Amino acid sequence: MPEKREISRDAARIVLISTSDRILLFEAKGHRGEHFWLTPGGGLEPGETFEDAARRELWEETGQLLEIGPQIWTRRHVYLWGDAECRQSEHFFVARTAQEAVNGANADSYILSHRWWSLEELAESDALFAPRRLPALLPPILAGDYPATAIDVGV
């Protein structure tokens, strides 16, 4: 049996917060058919910084061009991308928006839907989130209490 290819990938993700303290998440389908919810974002293009990628991805996936705030979290995880094992390093940033309109005309095809979630809805949900502890991680972020250095949030 041939060995799986390995890919290393850097990605930027955005915790997008509306003025009503709701968080935008995208529903996606994993390679095993499982559905999960994740923040907007994606891989860096050659020569791009994490901040530039966050801004571009937010524009592509929401149609909103916003100021990108501080980096708050990091996350490393491994998943299958086609026939390859992808080792992804993610940097999460905060952005705030006055509108909950989403124009995802340029979003990736793996995105099935989007939803603005309140903290209460996240905490009460049995959905799978990425990062998995998302509901527990959000309270200080919603309060504007950002870490001085990015926190590793696990899987």
Contacts in CASP RR format, 6 or more apart in sequence:
PFRMAT RR
TARGET T0000
AUTHOR 0000-0000-0000
METHOD contacts of the structure
MODEL  1
MPEKREISRDAARIVLISTSDRILLFEAKGHRGEHFWLTPGGGLEPGETF
EDAARRELWEETGQLLEIGPQIWTRRHVYLWGDAECRQSEHFFVARTAQE
AVNGANADSYILSHRWWSLEELAESDALFAPRRLPALLPPILAGDYPATA
IDVGV
4 83 0 8 1.000
4 84 0 8 1.000
4 85 0 8 1.000
5 83 0 8 1.000
5 84 0 8 1.000
5 85 0 8 1.000
6 84 0 8 1.000
6 85 0 8 1.000
6 86 0 8 1.000
6 87 0 8 1.000
7 81 0 8 1.000
7 84 0 8 1.000
7 85 0 8 1.000
7 86 0 8 1.000
7 87 0 8 1.000
8 86 0 8 1.000
8 87 0 8 1.000
8 88 0 8 1.000
8 89 0 8 1.000
9 43 0 8 1.000
9 81 0 8 1.000
9 86 0 8 1.000
9 87 0 8 1.000
9 88 0 8 1.000
9 89 0 8 1.000
10 43 0 8 1.000
10 44 0 8 1.000
10 50 0 8 1.000
10 53 0 8 1.000
10 88 0 8 1.000
10 89 0 8 1.000
10 90 0 8 1.000
10 91 0 8 1.000
11 41 0 8 1.000
11 42 0 8 1.000
11 43 0 8 1.000
11 44 0 8 1.000
11 53 0 8 1.000
11 88 0 8 1.000
11 89 0 8 1.000
11 90 0 8 1.000
11 91 0 8 1.000
12 41 0 8 1.000
12 42 0 8 1.000
12 43 0 8 1.000
12 44 0 8 1.000
12 50 0 8 1.000
12 51 0 8 1.000
12 53 0 8 1.000
12 54 0 8 1.000
12 57 0 8 1.000
12 90 0 8 1.000
12 91 0 8 1.000
12 92 0 8 1.000
12 93 0 8 1.000
13 38 0 8 1.000
13 39 0 8 1.000
13 40 0 8 1.000
13 41 0 8 1.000
13 42 0 8 1.000
13 54 0 8 1.000
13 57 0 8 1.000
13 75 0 8 1.000
13 90 0 8 1.000
13 91 0 8 1.000
13 92 0 8 1.000
13 93 0 8 1.000
14 39 0 8 1.000
14 40 0 8 1.000
14 41 0 8 1.000
14 54 0 8 1.000
14 57 0 8 1.000
14 58 0 8 1.000
14 68 0 8 1.000
14 92 0 8 1.000
14 93 0 8 1.000
14 94 0 8 1.000
14 95 0 8 1.000
15 23 0 8 1.000
15 39 0 8 1.000
15 72 0 8 1.000
15 92 0 8 1.000
15 93 0 8 1.000
15 94 0 8 1.000
15 95 0 8 1.000
15 138 0 8 1.000
15 141 0 8 1.000
16 23 0 8 1.000
16 24 0 8 1.000
16 39 0 8 1.000
16 40 0 8 1.000
16 58 0 8 1.000
16 62 0 8 1.000
16 64 0 8 1.000
16 66 0 8 1.000
16 95 0 8 1.000
16 96 0 8 1.000
16 97 0 8 1.000
17 23 0 8 1.000
17 94 0 8 1.000
17 95 0 8 1.000
17 96 0 8 1.000
17 97 0 8 1.000
17 141 0 8 1.000
17 142 0 8 1.000
18 24 0 8 1.000
18 96 0 8 1.000
18 97 0 8 1.000
18 98 0 8 1.000
18 99 0 8 1.000
18 100 0 8 1.000
18 116 0 8 1.000
19 96 0 8 1.000
19 97 0 8 1.000
19 98 0 8 1.000
20 100 0 8 1.000
20 118 0 8 1.000
21 118 0 8 1.000
21 119 0 8 1.000
21 142 0 8 1.000
22 100 0 8 1.000
22 116 0 8 1.000
22 117 0 8 1.000
22 118 0 8 1.000
23 39 0 8 1.000
23 116 0 8 1.000
23 117 0 8 1.000
23 119 0 8 1.000
23 122 0 8 1.000
23 138 0 8 1.000
24 39 0 8 1.000
24 40 0 8 1.000
24 62 0 8 1.000
24 100 0 8 1.000
24 102 0 8 1.000
24 114 0 8 1.000
24 115 0 8 1.000
24 116 0 8 1.000
24 117 0 8 1.000
25 37 0 8 1.000
25 38 0 8 1.000
25 39 0 8 1.000
25 114 0 8 1.000
25 115 0 8 1.000
25 117 0 8 1.000
25 129 0 8 1.000
26 37 0 8 1.000
26 38 0 8 1.000
26 39 0 8 1.000
26 40 0 8 1.000
26 61 0 8 1.000
26 107 0 8 1.000
26 111 0 8 1.000
26 112 0 8 1.000
26 113 0 8 1.000
26 114 0 8 1.000
27 35 0 8 1.000
27 36 0 8 1.000
27 37 0 8 1.000
27 111 0 8 1.000
27 112 0 8 1.000
27 113 0 8 1.000
27 114 0 8 1.000
27 115 0 8 1.000
28 35 0 8 1.000
28 36 0 8 1.000
28 37 0 8 1.000
28 38 0 8 1.000
28 110 0 8 1.000
28 111 0 8 1.000
28 112 0 8 1.000
29 35 0 8 1.000
29 110 0 8 1.000
29 112 0 8 1.000
30 36 0 8 1.000
30 79 0 8 1.000
30 110 0 8 1.000
31 79 0 8 1.000
31 80 0 8 1.000
31 82 0 8 1.000
34 128 0 8 1.000
35 112 0 8 1.000
35 127 0 8 1.000
35 128 0 8 1.000
36 127 0 8 1.000
36 128 0 8 1.000
36 129 0 8 1.000
36 130 0 8 1.000
37 115 0 8 1.000
37 117 0 8 1.000
37 127 0 8 1.000
37 128 0 8 1.000
37 129 0 8 1.000
37 130 0 8 1.000
37 134 0 8 1.000
38 129 0 8 1.000
38 130 0 8 1.000
39 92 0 8 1.000
39 130 0 8 1.000
40 57 0 8 1.000
40 58 0 8 1.000
40 61 0 8 1.000
40 62 0 8 1.000
41 53 0 8 1.000
41 54 0 8 1.000
41 57 0 8 1.000
41 58 0 8 1.000
41 61 0 8 1.000
42 53 0 8 1.000
42 57 0 8 1.000
42 108 0 8 1.000
43 53 0 8 1.000
43 57 0 8 1.000
44 50 0 8 1.000
44 53 0 8 1.000
45 53 0 8 1.000
45 56 0 8 1.000
48 56 0 8 1.000
50 71 0 8 1.000
50 91 0 8 1.000
50 93 0 8 1.000
51 68 0 8 1.000
51 93 0 8 1.000
54 68 0 8 1.000
54 91 0 8 1.000
54 93 0 8 1.000
54 95 0 8 1.000
55 65 0 8 1.000
55 66 0 8 1.000
55 68 0 8 1.000
58 64 0 8 1.000
58 65 0 8 1.000
58 66 0 8 1.000
58 68 0 8 1.000
58 95 0 8 1.000
59 65 0 8 1.000
59 106 0 8 1.000
60 104 0 8 1.000
60 106 0 8 1.000
60 107 0 8 1.000
61 102 0 8 1.000
61 104 0 8 1.000
61 106 0 8 1.000
61 107 0 8 1.000
61 108 0 8 1.000
61 111 0 8 1.000
62 102 0 8 1.000
62 103 0 8 1.000
62 104 0 8 1.000
63 102 0 8 1.000
63 103 0 8 1.000
63 104 0 8 1.000
63 105 0 8 1.000
63 106 0 8 1.000
64 97 0 8 1.000
64 99 0 8 1.000
64 101 0 8 1.000
64 102 0 8 1.000
66 95 0 8 1.000
66 96 0 8 1.000
66 97 0 8 1.000
67 95 0 8 1.000
68 93 0 8 1.000
68 94 0 8 1.000
68 95 0 8 1.000
69 93 0 8 1.000
69 94 0 8 1.000
69 95 0 8 1.000
70 93 0 8 1.000
70 94 0 8 1.000
70 146 0 8 1.000
71 91 0 8 1.000
71 92 0 8 1.000
71 93 0 8 1.000
71 150 0 8 1.000
72 92 0 8 1.000
72 93 0 8 1.000
72 94 0 8 1.000
72 141 0 8 1.000
72 146 0 8 1.000
72 147 0 8 1.000
72 150 0 8 1.000
72 151 0 8 1.000
73 90 0 8 1.000
73 91 0 8 1.000
73 92 0 8 1.000
73 131 0 8 1.000
73 137 0 8 1.000
73 147 0 8 1.000
73 150 0 8 1.000
73 151 0 8 1.000
73 152 0 8 1.000
73 153 0 8 1.000
74 89 0 8 1.000
74 90 0 8 1.000
74 91 0 8 1.000
74 92 0 8 1.000
74 150 0 8 1.000
74 151 0 8 1.000
74 152 0 8 1.000
74 153 0 8 1.000
75 89 0 8 1.000
75 90 0 8 1.000
75 92 0 8 1.000
75 130 0 8 1.000
75 131 0 8 1.000
75 152 0 8 1.000
75 153 0 8 1.000
75 154 0 8 1.000
75 155 0 8 1.000
76 87 0 8 1.000
76 88 0 8 1.000
76 89 0 8 1.000
76 90 0 8 1.000
76 152 0 8 1.000
76 154 0 8 1.000
77 88 0 8 1.000
77 90 0 8 1.000
77 130 0 8 1.000
77 154 0 8 1.000
77 155 0 8 1.000
78 85 0 8 1.000
78 86 0 8 1.000
78 87 0 8 1.000
78 88 0 8 1.000
79 85 0 8 1.000
79 86 0 8 1.000
79 88 0 8 1.000
80 86 0 8 1.000
91 150 0 8 1.000
92 150 0 8 1.000
92 153 0 8 1.000
94 141 0 8 1.000
94 146 0 8 1.000
100 116 0 8 1.000
102 114 0 8 1.000
104 111 0 8 1.000
104 114 0 8 1.000
117 125 0 8 1.000
119 135 0 8 1.000
119 138 0 8 1.000
119 139 0 8 1.000
119 142 0 8 1.000
122 129 0 8 1.000
122 134 0 8 1.000
122 135 0 8 1.000
122 138 0 8 1.000
123 135 0 8 1.000
125 135 0 8 1.000
129 135 0 8 1.000
130 155 0 8 1.000
131 137 0 8 1.000
131 153 0 8 1.000
131 154 0 8 1.000
131 155 0 8 1.000
132 154 0 8 1.000
132 155 0 8 1.000
133 153 0 8 1.000
133 154 0 8 1.000
137 151 0 8 1.000
137 153 0 8 1.000
140 146 0 8 1.000
140 147 0 8 1.000
END
